[in-house]
Amino acid sequence: METKKIGEQFSSLSDNVKEYVALKLEYFKLVAAEKMAQIMTHFIIFLIIFILVMLIIFFLSFAFILWWGEYIGPSYVGALIVVGFYIMVGILVYLLRYPLFINPLVSKMSNIILEDQNDE
């Protein structure tokens, strides 16, 4: 009789362990889904802001070229000034890519991924 009770207890323990593992796996799936949603949200917001800034820069550049052509000299000189400015900004961004973009991006993604969940 005692062997039956011990066998039932091991069977019950085995079922409980299987259920616990399944629940933990489900929890990790939900946490991963939440983290991916946060990362995608940050990416989409960044993309929208980037597109808006690029449009603003484009129209300001075009306005400068037209202004230069109307008041100062030929429009192509204004366009060359804008191109030269973009080349200088591009070189500066390339030289400062780690402190401006890569390090903050890695830090933000690490914070999102390694953030502790509030167990309430």
Order of alpha helices (4+ residues) and beta strands (2+ residues): alpha-alpha-alpha
